[in-house]
Amino acid sequence: MITHSEMCGFLTEKEVNNMLTAIHPALYAANEIRYHLKRVFVVTNETKPALSPARSSEMRQNEAKLDSLLHDLTLMEYIGGNPIPVVFVSHLRTFLILYLLSL
């Protein structure tokens, strides 16, 4: 569990509570990250022409990194939700016992 003291300086106590009470905290955090990325890298009519491509490029790179993290999270949840095959467990036990007996 995440505590407010671990996130001190990054998130307010309310934001930590919102994340902990969310149905899927990781997706809630990703949504908040996307929201703040959009605010940081906003391009308006007042943005200098030289900065617009740089901001857009940074936004795309950060989105790609976030998507990669979410993809990895999805794979970990998939692996964690599947049981380990019985054959694998029996072989693991056998080799572990043999290894420990050989010490």
ChimeraX attribute file (.defattr): number of C-alpha atoms within 10 A of each C-alpha:
attribute: neighborCount
match mode: 1-to-1
recipient: residues
	/A:1	5
	/A:2	10
	/A:3	11
	/A:4	16
	/A:5	12
	/A:6	11
	/A:7	13
	/A:8	11
	/A:9	8
	/A:10	11
	/A:11	13
	/A:12	13
	/A:13	14
	/A:14	10
	/A:15	15
	/A:16	20
	/A:17	14
	/A:18	14
	/A:19	18
	/A:20	17
	/A:21	11
	/A:22	12
	/A:23	10
	/A:24	10
	/A:25	14
	/A:26	15
	/A:27	14
	/A:28	16
	/A:29	17
	/A:30	16
	/A:31	13
	/A:32	14
	/A:33	15
	/A:34	16
	/A:35	11
	/A:36	12
	/A:37	16
	/A:38	14
	/A:39	10
	/A:40	11
	/A:41	17
	/A:42	13
	/A:43	16
	/A:44	9
	/A:45	7
	/A:46	6
	/A:47	11
	/A:48	10
	/A:49	11
	/A:50	8
	/A:51	12
	/A:52	15
	/A:53	12
	/A:54	12
	/A:55	16
	/A:56	15
	/A:57	13
	/A:58	13
	/A:59	18
	/A:60	14
	/A:61	12
	/A:62	15
	/A:63	17
	/A:64	12
	/A:65	12
	/A:66	16
	/A:67	13
	/A:68	12
	/A:69	14
	/A:70	15
	/A:71	12
	/A:72	12
	/A:73	14
	/A:74	12
	/A:75	12
	/A:76	11
	/A:77	11
	/A:78	10
	/A:79	11
	/A:80	10
	/A:81	9
	/A:82	8
	/A:83	7
	/A:84	10
	/A:85	8
	/A:86	9
	/A:87	9
	/A:88	10
	/A:89	10
	/A:90	11
	/A:91	11
	/A:92	12
	/A:93	12
	/A:94	11
	/A:95	11
	/A:96	12
	/A:97	11
	/A:98	11
	/A:99	10
	/A:100	8
	/A:101	8
	/A:102	7
	/A:103	5
